[in-house]
Amino acid sequence: MLSRAAVDGIQIDYVHTAPTAGAERETRQKAAEEASNAPDLFVRINELRLTKSTVGFVNKATTPSYRVFLSDTDGTLTNLSNQQVEGTAAAKLEGSFMGSGSAAAERPSRRIEPARASTSACASRNSTSPS
């Protein structure tokens, strides 16, 4: 489990090419299937911050190839886990699209309570003892 991490000033591109398109899809699918809800693998990031960075996507599978990017990014990823009972992750990213206009994206978090937790158990965990 990673409680908090910050990345500042990184420049990164995801490069997509025609010969790797099928392999990318298969790799993503296989990795997701193996990691999702795996009882022997617990991955969790409480908060990941990205600041003053450039994140790009390069598509070399088209003619002409192209690159799109967000610069001067400020982003936060919270509650990321491979376990469904941990709930849905939330992401918020703001930056400058292609070095010019403002751009923002947000994926709100919806908390999923574990099926095994009862209302009374949740209430007793949140109650405080009188002083």
N, C-alpha and C positions, 0 to 999 in steps of 0.2 A: 504494500500500500504506500502510495506517495501522498503525503498530506498537502504540501504546497511546493510549487516550483515556479520559477520565473525565467523566461528566455528574453533577452534584450539584444536587439541589433542583429538578428540572424537574417540571412538572405537565402531563401530556399525555393527551388522549383520542382514541381512534379512533372516529369517528362513522359508523355504518352506517344508511343510509336506503333505503326500498323503491325509489325511483326510480333510485338509483345501484347497486343490487345487481348487475344484469347488467353494467353498465359496470365495476364493481370487479373482477368475475371476469375479464372480457375483458382489462382492463388488466394485472392480475396475471399472467395466462397469457401475454400477449404479451411483457411485460417479462422474465419468466422464460425464455421461449424465446429471446429475443434475447441475453440476458446469459449464459445457462448455457453454459459451455465455449467462449464466443466467443474465437477466437484473438487478436483485436485488442483485447480488453477484459479486463484483469486487475484484479479487485477482491479485496482481502484486508484483513481486520482481525484482527490477532493477538489483541488484548484490548481489550474495551470494558467499562468499569465504570459502573454506575448506582447511585447512593447517595442516600438521603434524598429520594426522589422518589415521585410518585404517577402510576400508569399505569392508565388506564381504558378501558373499552369501552362506548360508548353505542349502543343499538339502537333506532332510531326507526322500524324497519320493522314493529314490533309494536304492538299496542294493549293495554294502555298501554306506552309506551316505558319503557326502563329503562337504568340505568347500573350497572355493576359495576367495582370498582377495587381495586387493591392500593396501600396507602399505606406510607410508611416503608420503601420497597423498598431492597434490597441485592442487586444482580445482577451477573453476569459473563457475557459472551459471548466465546468464544474460537474461533480458527481458522475464521472465517467467510470463505468464498471462493466465487467463481462458477466455479471450476475443480475438476472432480471429482478430479483427481489430488492436490489439496491436502488431501483427506480431508473428514470430516464435522465440522461445527461442534458445539460444546458450549455449552449455556446453563444457568445456574443462577440462580434468582430466589427471593428470600425477602421476605416483607413481611407486612403486616397486611391481611387480607381485609375489605374494607368498613369499615376503621377499627377492627375488633374482634379476631377470632381470627387466629392465626398461619396462614400459608399458604406453601407452598414447591413449586417445580417444578424439575426437573432433566432435562436431555437430555444423556446422556453422549456423549463423542466416541469414535468408532472410527476409527483411523488406517488409511487405504487407501494401501498402497505403490504407487507408479507401476509399471506393468507392465514398463517398459523397464529398471528397476533390477534388477540381479542381486544375489544374496546376497553374493557376493565383493566387489562394488563397495560395498555397504552396510557390510560388515565392514571394508574398508580405509579408508573414510571415518571410521569410529568408532575405529579403532586409534590408539594414541599412539606416538610415536617414543621409543626409549630415550634417556635423558639422558646 
